[in-house]
């Protein structure tokens, strides 16, 4: 299983939200590149980055930081948040990002997603953020009436290679991840499933690894010390 330590960017700082609430934000660092290099030193190969400003407002104010991470961190970077047109997709890919994650636009304009998948292949991923089984958009500030699994069926049929699935109710809560959700995702769909939200212990990492989930995002647990990244890397090293 691939591990994706996470950097969430807000006002150019490394932050974490509690259950997606912008009013419950903790700042963990002011130098994203330094944070990423720490992950690299612990054995990480990948980095998950979310532009929280972009996710909320649909622009890309942290582009230069993401480009710096892609160029200088030594990690393979995926980026999500506010990516809603081909211009910014191409801009990120040209900057060396491994893949871009489409979120809100996948609900509002699925034809666009299909077009981008056809054009850019596995460099396009989709983020499916669920609250009570429904898909949330706009940085989790809106919850749609779209059923999460129905949406995933459409993405699978579209040929999307990777889906990052977040259970918002678990995110940042440090109460464990939704193992049943990811077990079902991993067995039901052809795309690679990345588990996100509430991965709070090494037991979570072991469980996800054993159910052959493609990847897991590690967020708050790394910043609080609940998970030692080097230990998590050892658990998942056998299937690299």
C-alpha positions as CSV (number, residue, x, y, z in Angstrom):
1,X,0.0,0.0,0.0
2,X,1.2,3.5,-0.9
3,X,1.4,6.1,1.9
4,X,0.6,9.7,1.2
5,X,1.6,12.0,4.0
6,X,-0.6,15.1,3.6
7,X,0.1,18.8,3.5
8,X,-3.0,21.0,3.6
9,X,-2.3,24.6,2.6
10,X,-4.2,27.6,3.9
11,X,-2.7,31.1,3.7
12,X,0.6,29.5,2.6
13,X,0.8,27.6,5.9
14,X,0.6,23.9,6.8
15,X,-2.7,23.3,8.5
16,X,-5.3,20.7,9.5
17,X,-9.0,21.2,9.7
18,X,-11.3,19.3,12.0
19,X,-14.0,17.5,10.0
20,X,-13.5,20.0,7.1
21,X,-14.5,23.0,9.2
22,X,-12.5,26.0,8.2
23,X,-13.3,27.6,11.6
24,X,-11.6,24.7,13.4
25,X,-8.1,25.0,11.9
26,X,-4.7,24.2,13.5
27,X,-1.5,25.6,12.0
28,X,1.3,23.0,12.1
29,X,4.0,24.8,10.2
30,X,4.9,27.8,8.1
31,X,7.4,26.1,5.7
32,X,5.6,23.5,3.5
33,X,8.9,22.4,1.8
34,X,10.6,21.8,5.1
35,X,7.6,19.6,6.2
36,X,7.7,17.6,3.0
37,X,11.5,17.0,3.3
38,X,10.8,15.7,6.8
39,X,8.4,13.2,5.3
40,X,11.0,12.2,2.7
41,X,13.6,11.7,5.4
42,X,11.2,9.3,7.2
43,X,10.9,7.1,4.0
44,X,7.9,8.6,2.2
45,X,7.8,8.4,-1.6
46,X,4.5,10.3,-2.2
47,X,2.9,13.6,-1.0
48,X,-0.8,14.5,-0.9
49,X,-1.3,18.2,-1.1
50,X,-4.7,20.1,-0.7
51,X,-5.0,23.8,-1.5
52,X,-7.8,24.6,1.0
53,X,-8.0,28.2,-0.3
54,X,-8.5,26.9,-3.8
55,X,-11.0,24.2,-2.7
56,X,-13.2,26.8,-1.2
57,X,-12.9,29.6,-3.7
58,X,-12.0,27.9,-7.0
59,X,-8.7,29.6,-7.6
60,X,-5.1,28.5,-7.1
61,X,-3.3,31.0,-4.7
62,X,-0.8,28.3,-3.5
63,X,0.3,27.2,-7.0
64,X,3.9,28.4,-6.5
65,X,4.2,26.4,-3.2
66,X,2.9,23.3,-4.9
67,X,5.3,23.7,-7.8
68,X,8.2,24.1,-5.3
69,X,7.1,20.9,-3.6
70,X,7.0,19.0,-6.9
71,X,10.4,20.3,-7.9
72,X,12.3,20.2,-4.6
73,X,10.8,17.8,-2.1
74,X,12.0,14.6,-3.8
75,X,8.5,13.2,-3.5
76,X,5.8,12.4,-6.1
77,X,3.2,15.0,-5.5
78,X,-0.6,14.8,-6.1
79,X,-2.6,18.0,-5.7
80,X,-6.3,18.8,-5.1
81,X,-8.3,21.8,-4.4
82,X,-9.8,24.3,-6.8
83,X,-8.8,22.5,-9.9
84,X,-11.8,23.2,-12.2
85,X,-10.4,23.8,-15.7
86,X,-7.9,22.4,-18.1
87,X,-5.6,25.4,-17.9
88,X,-4.7,24.7,-14.3
89,X,-4.5,21.0,-14.8
90,X,-1.9,21.5,-17.5
91,X,-0.1,24.1,-15.4
92,X,0.3,21.6,-12.5
93,X,1.3,18.8,-14.8
94,X,3.9,21.0,-16.5
95,X,5.2,22.0,-13.0
96,X,6.0,18.3,-12.4
97,X,3.0,17.2,-10.3
98,X,2.4,13.4,-10.6
99,X,-1.4,13.8,-10.8
100,X,-4.2,16.3,-10.1
101,X,-7.3,15.6,-8.2
102,X,-10.7,16.9,-9.4
103,X,-13.4,17.3,-6.9
104,X,-16.2,19.8,-7.2
105,X,-16.1,19.9,-11.0
106,X,-16.6,16.1,-11.1
107,X,-20.1,16.7,-9.7
108,X,-20.9,19.8,-11.6
109,X,-19.4,18.8,-15.0
110,X,-18.8,15.1,-15.3
111,X,-18.3,15.4,-19.1
112,X,-15.3,17.6,-18.4
113,X,-13.8,14.9,-16.2
114,X,-14.4,12.3,-18.9
115,X,-12.6,14.5,-21.4
116,X,-9.6,15.1,-19.1
117,X,-9.3,11.4,-18.3
118,X,-9.3,10.6,-22.0
119,X,-6.7,13.3,-22.6
120,X,-4.4,12.9,-19.5
121,X,-5.0,9.3,-18.4
122,X,-3.8,8.4,-15.0
123,X,-2.6,11.9,-14.2
124,X,-6.2,12.6,-13.4
125,X,-7.7,11.4,-10.1
126,X,-11.1,12.3,-8.6
127,X,-11.7,13.1,-4.9
128,X,-14.9,11.7,-3.6
129,X,-15.7,13.3,-0.2
130,X,-18.6,11.7,1.6
131,X,-20.7,12.8,4.5
132,X,-23.5,10.3,5.5
133,X,-23.1,8.6,2.1
134,X,-23.6,11.8,0.1
135,X,-20.9,13.7,-1.9
136,X,-19.7,17.0,-0.5
137,X,-18.3,19.8,-2.7
138,X,-16.6,23.2,-2.5
139,X,-14.1,22.3,0.2
140,X,-16.8,20.3,2.0
141,X,-18.9,23.5,2.5
142,X,-21.8,22.0,0.5
143,X,-23.3,18.5,0.7
144,X,-25.1,17.4,-2.5
145,X,-27.8,14.8,-2.9
146,X,-25.5,12.6,-4.9
147,X,-25.0,9.1,-3.5
148,X,-21.3,8.4,-3.1
149,X,-21.4,4.8,-4.4
150,X,-23.5,5.8,-7.4
151,X,-21.0,8.5,-8.2
152,X,-18.1,6.0,-7.9
153,X,-19.9,3.7,-10.4
154,X,-19.9,6.5,-12.9
155,X,-16.3,7.3,-12.3
156,X,-15.4,3.6,-12.8
157,X,-17.3,3.5,-16.1
158,X,-15.5,6.7,-17.1
159,X,-12.1,5.0,-16.7
160,X,-10.9,7.1,-13.8
161,X,-7.7,5.5,-12.6
162,X,-7.6,6.7,-9.0
163,X,-10.2,7.9,-6.5
164,X,-9.3,9.5,-3.2
165,X,-12.2,8.8,-0.9
166,X,-12.7,10.8,2.3
167,X,-15.2,10.1,5.1
168,X,-15.6,13.7,6.3
169,X,-17.0,12.5,9.6
170,X,-13.7,10.8,10.4
171,X,-11.4,13.5,9.1
172,X,-9.2,15.1,11.8
173,X,-11.2,13.4,14.5
174,X,-8.5,10.9,15.5
175,X,-11.2,8.2,16.1
176,X,-10.1,5.7,13.5
177,X,-10.9,5.4,9.8
178,X,-14.0,3.9,8.1
179,X,-12.5,0.5,7.4
180,X,-15.8,-1.0,6.0
181,X,-16.1,1.9,3.5
182,X,-12.6,1.3,2.1
183,X,-13.0,-2.5,2.1
184,X,-16.1,-2.1,0.0
185,X,-14.5,0.5,-2.3
186,X,-11.4,-1.7,-2.9
187,X,-13.5,-4.8,-3.8
188,X,-16.3,-3.1,-5.7
189,X,-14.5,-0.8,-8.1
190,X,-11.7,-1.2,-10.7
191,X,-10.0,2.1,-9.9
192,X,-7.3,2.4,-7.3
193,X,-8.9,3.5,-4.0
194,X,-7.0,5.9,-1.7
195,X,-8.3,6.0,1.9
196,X,-8.5,9.4,3.5
197,X,-9.9,10.6,6.8
198,X,-9.3,9.3,10.2
199,X,-6.3,7.1,9.7
200,X,-5.2,7.6,13.2
201,X,-3.1,4.6,14.3
202,X,-0.7,2.0,13.0
203,X,-3.5,-0.5,13.4
204,X,-5.5,1.5,10.8
205,X,-2.5,1.4,8.5
206,X,-2.1,-2.4,9.0
207,X,-5.8,-3.0,8.4
208,X,-6.0,-1.0,5.2
209,X,-2.8,-2.6,4.0
210,X,-4.2,-6.1,4.6
211,X,-7.4,-5.4,2.7
212,X,-5.3,-4.4,-0.4
213,X,-6.4,-0.8,-0.5
214,X,-4.1,1.0,-3.0
215,X,-3.2,3.9,-0.8
216,X,-3.8,5.8,2.5
217,X,-3.5,9.4,3.3
218,X,-1.9,10.3,6.7
219,X,-2.8,13.7,8.0
220,X,-3.4,14.8,11.6
221,X,-2.0,11.6,13.1
222,X,1.5,12.5,11.7
223,X,1.4,16.0,13.1
224,X,0.3,15.0,16.6
225,X,2.7,12.1,16.7
226,X,0.0,9.4,16.9
227,X,1.6,7.7,13.9
228,X,5.3,7.6,13.3
229,X,5.7,7.8,9.5
230,X,8.9,5.6,9.5
231,X,6.9,2.9,11.3
232,X,4.0,3.2,8.9
233,X,6.5,2.9,6.0
234,X,7.9,-0.3,7.4
235,X,4.4,-1.8,7.7
236,X,3.7,-1.2,4.0
237,X,7.2,-1.7,2.6
238,X,6.5,-5.3,1.5
239,X,4.3,-4.4,-1.5
240,X,6.1,-1.5,-3.1
